[in-house]
Amino acid sequence: MKERYKEEYEGGSDLLWPSDKEDKITRQFYKDLSNLSKNIKYSKKKKLKLFEQLVRILQSKYWS
């Protein structure tokens, strides 16, 4: 397993790379966050469609 390591570049900039374990945890976190975001968007769309159907039913029943 690679540990954290630092790369030095010309011009004085340094990069600190994560260990394999940290990288795996970070990637899993962003994957979970992405899936959660997709589920929330889907849930909102589903609720909106249900609301739209309800409005159509009420319109057809009371305003026809």
Summary of the structure (lengths in Angstrom):
residues: 64
radius of gyration: 24.9
end to end distance: 70.6
largest distance: 75.8
contacts: 117
relative contact order: 0.08
helix: 67%
strand: 12%
